[in-house]
């Protein structure tokens, strides 16, 4: 009887030790089979979460036990999470319950209108494009941030890559971008701005035209100088990109004479001065080109007939006509009709 007791005691110790070891390994050992990103949206069910999660982890029983203990099924948080090598079951469950997200990189560039920006953001954030565009065109929000309209508020967006939580609300996104906008407009840039006689929105508006006219950074200050000269002389800007914006046809490669009469406040052929708001999201290089515009006597410019992305500049209309004629001939030769 005594031997049975001793053996039972020994077996119990062994089993207890085994359970303890299993517990340490299962709950506190590395549970990540492969690093994985998890996107848990408002519509993600717990079953969908498990289907996405479990193939990338081991110690499933330990996960289920700890998840049950912390009531994860009813308390997991929406967000973007990264499971990294070395994480254990306890860390994974707590991460999902407490919403310990990893930020995402949000990139903005080559955008012309709020709807396009909303579409790009919706591919990078949890909010959908309808929610985002509603905020981007919110007149009350624009007024609260000090802008005359939702269209001029568009000038706060500067192309770059920013860190956000995937679950950021659209209004929080705009407010954060407004902080970036104020940081961009430092004292040095504001001092340079006075040289042009333009306010911040007007600088962004002119920069958007410059950006649409040329992607050659070294040429941008010269193009900006042409438009500054025209503004000072009271001449219409006659910027072809404003026609595309007015017509909302951004694929146009050739601006026909019939387009120049298109009725719109953005048509700078029939309206003097700058259009009401930016016609795209200009690059920071284009904004700085306006602030550092080149002083010269050019009033005209036309794309080179060599199609190298650069332009020929002219001081007189007759000289400009010669440049334009060469370019038009090359368009005809290449059969670019629209």
Legacy VTK file of the C-alpha trace (Angstrom):
# vtk DataFile Version 3.0
C-alpha trace
ASCII
DATASET POLYDATA
POINTS 338 float
0.000 0.000 0.000
2.850 2.281 0.915
4.549 1.601 -2.437
1.348 2.394 -4.325
1.093 5.673 -2.464
4.693 6.544 -3.239
4.287 5.688 -6.909
1.062 7.693 -7.087
2.832 10.631 -5.500
5.736 10.365 -7.944
3.393 10.079 -10.938
1.462 13.066 -9.644
4.652 15.085 -9.377
5.668 14.086 -12.891
2.254 14.954 -14.282
2.218 18.214 -12.372
5.667 19.096 -13.667
4.612 18.144 -17.180
1.531 20.331 -16.932
3.635 23.175 -15.563
6.133 22.833 -18.381
3.311 22.632 -20.915
1.765 25.737 -19.405
5.002 27.700 -19.549
5.701 26.615 -23.124
2.121 27.040 -24.320
1.318 30.341 -22.626
4.699 32.050 -22.449
6.668 30.426 -25.255
6.893 31.808 -28.770
3.496 31.217 -30.392
4.123 32.878 -33.758
4.731 30.481 -36.612
5.182 33.321 -39.092
4.954 37.089 -38.740
1.555 38.303 -39.836
-0.474 41.478 -40.191
-4.061 41.377 -39.003
-6.741 43.818 -40.117
-9.823 43.587 -37.904
-12.627 45.763 -39.243
-15.964 46.706 -37.749
-17.509 43.850 -39.715
-15.015 41.159 -38.711
-16.635 38.356 -36.698
-14.779 36.472 -33.984
-14.821 33.337 -36.153
-13.250 35.292 -39.020
-10.640 36.642 -36.623
-9.728 33.109 -35.534
-9.632 31.864 -39.150
-7.158 34.619 -39.996
-5.126 34.285 -36.814
-4.737 30.577 -36.031
-2.883 29.389 -39.160
-0.042 31.719 -38.134
0.240 30.648 -34.491
0.725 27.484 -32.456
-0.513 26.526 -28.958
-4.162 26.817 -30.049
-5.510 25.289 -26.837
-3.626 27.782 -24.711
-4.868 30.591 -26.919
-8.484 29.442 -26.565
-8.168 29.101 -22.789
-6.620 32.525 -22.305
-8.965 34.164 -24.819
-11.896 32.698 -22.897
-10.480 33.921 -19.602
-10.193 37.500 -20.928
-13.550 37.286 -22.734
-11.841 38.125 -26.007
-14.815 36.943 -28.054
-16.859 39.922 -26.878
-14.065 42.448 -26.328
-11.614 42.352 -29.249
-10.823 45.741 -30.768
-10.959 46.887 -34.365
-7.514 47.715 -35.710
-4.312 46.833 -37.534
-2.087 44.452 -35.611
1.281 42.873 -36.255
2.186 39.515 -34.772
5.950 39.336 -34.542
8.285 36.446 -33.855
8.745 35.954 -30.124
5.207 36.923 -29.123
3.409 34.480 -26.855
-0.261 33.600 -26.479
-0.740 36.008 -23.578
0.718 38.932 -25.537
-1.374 38.175 -28.615
-4.667 37.979 -26.704
-3.933 41.130 -24.697
-2.930 42.970 -27.887
-6.293 42.198 -29.475
-8.315 42.952 -26.354
-6.584 46.234 -25.488
-6.338 47.444 -29.085
-2.549 47.738 -29.075
-2.337 48.611 -32.752
0.661 49.058 -34.993
0.403 52.261 -37.109
0.155 52.045 -40.888
1.939 54.199 -43.454
-0.524 56.336 -45.397
0.730 57.782 -48.677
-0.934 60.682 -50.494
0.095 61.970 -53.919
-1.157 62.569 -57.468
-4.632 63.615 -56.335
-6.765 66.239 -58.021
-10.124 66.275 -56.214
-11.421 65.258 -52.759
-13.173 62.179 -54.154
-9.868 60.861 -55.503
-8.184 61.469 -52.151
-11.013 59.676 -50.364
-10.617 56.713 -52.699
-6.891 56.467 -52.019
-7.318 56.802 -48.267
-10.064 54.178 -48.164
-7.561 51.653 -49.512
-5.187 52.424 -46.652
-7.520 53.068 -43.697
-10.512 51.351 -42.098
-12.973 54.148 -42.999
-14.701 53.842 -46.363
-14.561 56.442 -49.135
-18.112 57.693 -48.474
-17.255 58.517 -44.866
-14.005 60.176 -45.866
-15.332 62.315 -48.708
-18.135 63.539 -46.445
-15.529 64.988 -44.093
-13.269 66.283 -46.876
-16.211 68.311 -48.215
-17.566 69.411 -44.827
-18.134 73.164 -45.018
-18.477 73.491 -41.231
-15.133 71.755 -40.658
-13.473 73.959 -43.273
-14.805 77.064 -41.539
-13.640 75.801 -38.131
-10.117 75.349 -39.514
-10.166 78.861 -40.948
-10.846 78.202 -44.633
-13.408 79.957 -46.795
-14.708 76.723 -48.301
-14.225 72.975 -48.376
-12.372 73.467 -51.679
-9.770 75.786 -50.190
-9.415 73.378 -47.232
-8.006 70.937 -49.800
-4.790 72.994 -49.655
-3.869 71.516 -46.258
-3.036 68.136 -47.805
0.632 67.788 -48.648
1.875 64.727 -50.535
3.984 62.539 -48.316
3.830 59.352 -46.278
2.398 59.667 -42.781
1.868 57.291 -39.865
-1.720 56.800 -38.721
-3.643 54.231 -36.792
-5.687 52.247 -39.288
-8.842 53.075 -37.322
-8.348 56.846 -37.398
-11.642 58.650 -37.928
-11.865 60.858 -41.041
-12.252 64.058 -39.027
-9.246 63.138 -36.879
-7.317 62.500 -40.076
-8.103 65.990 -41.390
-7.209 67.593 -38.065
-3.869 65.790 -38.035
-3.171 66.953 -41.594
-4.008 70.495 -40.543
-1.285 70.230 -37.882
1.147 69.027 -40.556
0.057 71.962 -42.731
0.785 74.466 -39.943
4.149 72.815 -39.321
4.974 73.081 -43.039
4.145 76.766 -43.099
7.013 77.820 -40.864
8.282 81.363 -40.458
10.799 81.007 -43.277
8.161 79.966 -45.812
5.786 82.687 -44.679
8.499 85.291 -45.144
9.159 84.049 -48.678
5.420 84.028 -49.354
5.260 87.803 -48.855
7.585 88.181 -51.837
4.851 86.852 -54.115
2.026 88.868 -52.544
-0.068 85.705 -52.236
-1.677 84.128 -49.194
-1.138 80.467 -48.298
-4.141 79.152 -50.215
-3.183 81.223 -53.260
0.361 79.852 -53.104
-1.035 76.304 -53.011
-3.384 77.143 -55.889
-0.618 78.535 -58.077
1.640 75.633 -57.068
-1.043 73.190 -58.196
-1.006 74.801 -61.653
2.789 74.757 -61.772
2.792 71.083 -60.736
0.332 70.204 -63.490
2.354 72.152 -66.058
5.703 70.519 -65.327
7.118 67.705 -63.218
10.641 68.996 -63.819
11.597 70.400 -60.420
14.413 72.523 -61.845
11.938 74.219 -64.214
9.188 74.892 -61.680
10.520 78.264 -60.402
10.665 79.572 -63.984
7.109 78.462 -64.724
5.972 80.023 -61.446
7.715 83.248 -62.507
5.663 83.373 -65.717
2.411 83.199 -63.786
3.581 85.744 -61.211
4.388 88.106 -64.094
0.932 87.570 -65.581
-0.786 88.168 -62.242
1.124 91.397 -61.724
0.214 92.629 -65.230
-3.443 91.667 -64.818
-3.240 89.171 -67.660
-5.322 85.977 -67.578
-3.174 83.003 -66.610
-4.390 80.937 -69.581
-3.226 77.727 -67.903
-4.260 74.621 -69.816
-4.472 72.408 -66.688
-7.286 74.600 -65.375
-9.323 73.653 -68.448
-8.926 69.967 -67.618
-10.021 70.674 -64.063
-12.962 72.797 -65.181
-14.131 70.018 -67.496
-13.218 67.323 -64.946
-11.509 65.472 -67.777
-7.988 64.794 -66.544
-7.047 62.528 -69.411
-7.001 65.295 -72.021
-3.686 65.493 -73.849
-4.640 68.270 -76.232
-6.582 71.415 -75.329
-8.729 72.392 -78.321
-9.845 75.984 -78.957
-13.461 75.038 -78.303
-12.515 74.017 -74.752
-11.157 77.469 -73.944
-14.672 78.906 -73.626
-15.877 76.233 -71.210
-17.936 78.079 -68.561
-16.316 77.607 -65.167
-14.689 79.774 -62.500
-11.664 77.497 -62.933
-11.227 78.402 -66.602
-8.271 80.803 -66.518
-8.757 81.694 -70.177
-12.030 83.508 -69.485
-11.337 84.509 -65.862
-8.467 86.668 -64.687
-6.513 85.826 -61.576
-6.148 82.508 -59.797
-8.897 79.889 -59.793
-10.952 79.581 -56.572
-8.885 76.722 -55.120
-6.079 74.276 -55.975
-6.647 72.097 -59.041
-4.634 69.244 -57.544
-2.507 68.355 -54.554
0.780 70.066 -55.475
4.131 68.666 -54.446
6.104 70.473 -51.757
8.686 71.198 -54.479
6.009 73.036 -56.477
4.979 75.068 -53.426
8.596 75.988 -52.749
9.007 76.850 -56.440
6.235 79.435 -56.104
7.857 80.821 -52.954
11.200 80.967 -54.773
9.827 81.954 -58.180
12.385 83.016 -60.745
12.450 86.698 -61.623
12.483 87.157 -65.400
10.515 88.823 -68.208
8.864 85.736 -69.688
5.098 85.888 -70.163
4.572 82.741 -72.207
5.735 79.153 -72.319
4.897 76.117 -74.384
5.840 72.445 -74.205
8.871 71.601 -76.294
8.160 69.784 -79.525
10.812 67.263 -78.435
8.406 65.958 -75.758
11.175 65.827 -73.147
8.978 67.308 -70.422
10.545 70.760 -70.600
9.191 74.004 -72.075
10.232 76.843 -74.360
9.761 80.287 -72.797
9.008 83.517 -74.599
8.855 87.212 -73.778
6.668 88.171 -76.749
3.476 86.700 -78.160
4.970 86.310 -81.645
7.866 84.306 -80.266
5.387 82.191 -78.309
3.332 81.525 -81.444
6.396 80.119 -83.172
7.048 77.778 -80.233
3.394 76.758 -80.114
3.286 76.100 -83.849
6.196 73.654 -83.614
4.502 71.859 -80.752
1.141 71.673 -82.565
2.834 70.273 -85.649
4.432 67.563 -83.552
1.054 66.727 -81.977
-0.415 66.334 -85.456
2.529 64.240 -86.539
2.010 61.912 -83.576
-1.735 61.888 -84.215
-2.550 63.159 -80.752
-5.952 64.685 -81.342
-7.349 64.973 -77.825
LINES 1 339
338 0 1 2 3 4 5 6 7 8 9 10 11 12 13 14 15 16 17 18 19 20 21 22 23 24 25 26 27 28 29 30 31 32 33 34 35 36 37 38 39 40 41 42 43 44 45 46 47 48 49 50 51 52 53 54 55 56 57 58 59 60 61 62 63 64 65 66 67 68 69 70 71 72 73 74 75 76 77 78 79 80 81 82 83 84 85 86 87 88 89 90 91 92 93 94 95 96 97 98 99 100 101 102 103 104 105 106 107 108 109 110 111 112 113 114 115 116 117 118 119 120 121 122 123 124 125 126 127 128 129 130 131 132 133 134 135 136 137 138 139 140 141 142 143 144 145 146 147 148 149 150 151 152 153 154 155 156 157 158 159 160 161 162 163 164 165 166 167 168 169 170 171 172 173 174 175 176 177 178 179 180 181 182 183 184 185 186 187 188 189 190 191 192 193 194 195 196 197 198 199 200 201 202 203 204 205 206 207 208 209 210 211 212 213 214 215 216 217 218 219 220 221 222 223 224 225 226 227 228 229 230 231 232 233 234 235 236 237 238 239 240 241 242 243 244 245 246 247 248 249 250 251 252 253 254 255 256 257 258 259 260 261 262 263 264 265 266 267 268 269 270 271 272 273 274 275 276 277 278 279 280 281 282 283 284 285 286 287 288 289 290 291 292 293 294 295 296 297 298 299 300 301 302 303 304 305 306 307 308 309 310 311 312 313 314 315 316 317 318 319 320 321 322 323 324 325 326 327 328 329 330 331 332 333 334 335 336 337
